[in-house]
């Protein structure tokens, strides 16, 4: 009943910038937080950034100072501004939405958008 759609991924050169967008729709009654996770080939999924309804933010150590997460004017949107991109940022980036309910334990997920950083 909840759908998340990411966009904005693509190929970018090292040092470049990219902006990801996520729009959620469906049976959403409340949102605790929205965020971005990424998964590179052969690696575990990791937190990139998250933002709560209260405005608090949380960033993965590897992206602090380079990435910025923000909420759109519409509460069902979230953005990720990525700067100074590095090859190690290459991954599939997934949008995540968490609700006050205990299930799903890790909320809802989008289909992912590929980000490739290469020269």
C-alpha positions in Angstrom: 0.0 0.0 0.0 3.0 2.3 0.3 5.2 3.0 -2.7 8.5 4.9 -2.9 10.0 6.0 -6.1 13.6 7.3 -6.4 15.0 9.3 -9.2 18.1 11.3 -10.0 20.7 8.6 -10.2 23.2 8.3 -13.0 26.8 8.5 -14.0 29.0 11.3 -12.6 32.7 12.0 -12.6 34.6 12.0 -9.3 34.3 15.3 -7.6 30.9 15.9 -9.2 27.5 16.4 -7.7 24.2 14.7 -7.9 20.7 15.2 -6.4 18.5 12.3 -5.6 14.7 12.6 -5.1 12.2 10.3 -3.5 8.4 10.5 -3.6 6.2 8.4 -1.4 2.6 7.6 -2.0 -0.1 5.2 -0.9 -1.6 4.4 2.4 0.7 6.6 4.6 -1.0 7.8 7.8 2.1 9.0 9.6 5.9 9.2 9.0 8.6 9.0 11.6 11.5 9.4 9.3 12.7 9.2 5.7 16.1 8.4 4.6 18.6 7.0 2.1 20.5 3.8 2.3 22.9 2.4 -0.3 24.3 -1.0 -1.2 27.4 -1.6 -3.3 28.1 -5.0 -4.9 29.3 -7.5 -2.4 28.7 -5.1 0.5 26.0 -4.7 3.2 23.4 -2.1 3.0 24.5 1.0 4.9 22.8 4.2 6.1 23.6 7.2 4.0 21.3 9.8 5.7 18.0 10.1 7.5 15.8 12.8 8.6 13.0 12.6 11.2 9.7 14.4 11.4 11.2 16.6 14.0 14.0 17.7 11.7 16.8 15.8 13.2 19.3 14.3 10.8 21.7 11.4 10.9 24.5 10.7 8.4 26.8 7.8 7.7 30.4 8.6 8.6 31.6 8.2 5.1 29.3 10.9 3.7 29.4 13.5 6.5 30.3 16.9 5.1 29.6 15.9 1.6 25.9 14.9 1.5 22.9 16.7 2.7 19.4 15.3 3.3 16.3 17.5 3.2 12.5 17.2 3.2 10.4 18.8 0.5 7.5 21.1 1.2 5.4 18.0 0.7 5.9 15.7 3.6 6.1 12.7 1.3 9.3 13.8 -0.4 12.9 13.7 0.5 16.1 14.7 -1.3 19.7 13.9 -1.1 22.3 16.4 -2.3 25.6 14.6 -3.0 28.7 16.6 -3.5 32.4 15.8 -3.9 31.4 12.3 -5.1 34.0 9.5 -4.9 34.2 6.2 -6.7 33.4 4.5 -3.5 30.1 6.2 -3.5 29.1 4.0 -6.3 26.0 1.9 -5.2 22.3 1.5 -5.5 20.7 4.1 -3.4 17.4 3.2 -1.8 14.8 5.5 -0.3 13.3 4.4 3.0 10.2 5.5 4.9 9.5 4.6 8.6 6.2 4.9 10.4 5.2 4.9 14.0 4.1 1.3 13.6 6.4 -1.5 14.7 6.0 -3.3 11.4 7.6 -3.4 8.9 10.5 -3.3 11.2 12.6 -1.3 8.8 9.8 0.5 7.1 9.2 0.7 3.4 11.7 0.7 0.5 11.9 2.1 -3.0 13.2 0.2 -5.9 16.6 1.9 -5.8 18.4 4.2 -8.2 21.9 3.5 -9.5 24.7 6.0 -8.8 28.0 5.4 -10.5 31.0 7.6 -9.9 33.6 7.0 -12.5 36.0 8.9 -14.8 
